[in-house]
Amino acid sequence: MRGRAPGAVLRAVLLVGLTLGLPVPMGAQQPLSAVAESARSALARGRVSALFQGADRVQLQLPDAQPSSAVAAGQAIAALRGALARGDGDRVTVARYREVGEGLGYVELRRDVVGQGGEPQRQRILLGYRRSGGGWNLVEVRVY
């Protein structure tokens, strides 16, 4: 492909794959921006388990619950599904993402939903990641 930077095609393929929840090839440098978009897309479609690909244990902090020590990914998926019970008109946006230290990054999502009583609600969802190899692994979830 003429006129394209060598990494541009790889980044485009990774972004499409992450958005669809496909596994990322080992050794590929996964940008945090692509992780943020993948997380947004997964939550907007109600695919909570897609957040946990490659995660072994995750620390949770959910509304009306004490912060947990790290729990198995399956347990974290079940708890997060309960905390994010779907309403009408879910809208999820990426508020920000940032690398905050050597191999650490976070993604902040905002979720707007109309609850059962018709009241609009806004949730902040903070996702903490640790770089592992060429990708990012989820290690912490906080919902406010």
C-alpha positions in Angstrom: 0.0 0.0 0.0 1.6 3.2 -1.1 1.6 6.3 0.9 0.7 4.6 4.2 2.9 4.3 7.2 4.0 0.7 7.9 2.1 0.5 11.2 -1.1 2.2 9.9 -2.6 -1.0 8.4 -1.7 -3.0 11.5 -3.4 -0.4 13.8 -6.5 -0.4 11.6 -6.7 -4.2 11.7 -6.2 -4.2 15.5 -8.9 -1.5 16.0 -11.5 -3.4 13.9 -10.6 -6.7 15.6 -10.8 -5.2 19.1 -14.1 -3.5 18.3 -15.5 -6.9 17.2 -14.0 -8.6 20.3 -11.5 -10.7 18.3 -8.2 -11.8 19.8 -5.2 -9.6 19.1 -2.1 -11.4 17.6 0.7 -11.9 20.1 3.5 -9.4 19.7 1.1 -6.7 18.3 1.5 -3.4 20.0 -2.1 -2.7 21.2 -2.7 1.1 21.7 -4.7 2.1 24.8 -7.0 4.1 22.5 -8.1 0.8 20.8 -8.6 -0.8 24.2 -10.8 2.1 25.2 -12.9 1.8 22.1 -13.2 -2.0 22.4 -14.4 -1.6 26.0 -16.9 1.1 25.0 -18.3 -1.1 22.2 -18.5 -4.2 24.4 -20.4 -2.4 27.2 -22.7 -0.7 24.7 -23.7 -4.1 23.3 -24.0 -5.7 26.7 -21.0 -8.0 26.2 -19.4 -7.6 29.7 -17.4 -10.8 29.2 -15.5 -9.2 26.3 -13.8 -6.8 28.8 -12.1 -9.8 30.5 -10.3 -11.5 27.6 -7.0 -12.5 28.9 -7.8 -11.4 32.5 -7.1 -13.9 35.2 -8.0 -12.1 38.4 -9.6 -8.6 38.7 -10.1 -6.3 41.6 -13.7 -4.9 41.8 -15.3 -1.9 43.3 -19.1 -1.8 42.7 -21.8 0.5 44.0 -23.1 -0.5 47.5 -20.3 -3.1 47.9 -17.0 -3.1 49.7 -14.0 -3.1 47.4 -12.9 -6.7 46.7 -9.5 -8.3 46.7 -8.7 -9.8 43.3 -11.4 -12.3 42.2 -11.5 -14.8 39.3 -12.6 -13.3 36.0 -15.7 -15.5 35.9 -16.8 -14.1 39.3 -16.0 -10.6 38.2 -18.1 -10.9 35.0 -21.1 -12.1 37.0 -20.8 -9.3 39.6 -20.3 -6.6 36.9 -23.3 -7.9 34.9 -25.5 -7.5 38.0 -24.1 -4.0 38.6 -24.7 -2.9 35.0 -28.2 -4.3 34.7 -29.4 -3.1 31.3 -32.0 -0.4 31.1 -33.5 1.4 28.1 -31.4 3.5 25.8 -28.0 2.6 27.1 -25.3 4.9 25.8 -21.6 4.4 26.5 -18.9 6.9 25.7 -15.2 7.1 26.3 -14.5 10.0 28.7 -10.7 9.6 28.7 -7.9 7.1 28.6 -4.3 7.5 29.7 -1.1 5.7 30.5 -0.3 6.6 34.1 2.9 4.8 34.7 5.3 2.2 33.5 3.0 -0.4 32.0 -0.2 0.9 33.6 -3.1 2.6 32.0 -6.8 3.4 32.7 -9.9 4.0 30.7 -12.9 6.0 31.9 -16.2 5.2 30.4 -19.5 7.0 31.0 -22.7 5.1 30.7 -26.1 6.8 30.4 -29.2 4.7 30.9 -32.8 5.2 31.7 -33.6 3.0 34.7 -36.8 1.1 35.4 -38.5 4.1 37.0 -37.8 6.2 33.9 -35.1 8.2 35.7 -31.9 8.9 33.7 -28.8 7.6 35.4 -25.1 8.1 34.7 -22.4 5.7 35.7 -18.7 6.2 35.6 -16.8 3.0 34.9 -13.0 3.1 35.5 -11.0 0.2 34.0 -7.4 -0.3 35.1 -5.0 -2.1 32.8 -1.5 -3.5 33.0 0.6 -3.9 29.9 1.5 -7.5 29.3 3.5 -8.4 26.2 2.0 -6.4 23.4 -1.4 -6.0 24.9 -3.3 -4.6 27.9 -4.8 -6.9 30.5 -7.7 -5.7 32.7 -6.8 -5.8 36.4 -9.3 -3.5 38.1 -12.9 -2.3 37.6 -14.6 0.5 39.5 -18.2 1.6 38.9 -19.5 4.8 40.4 
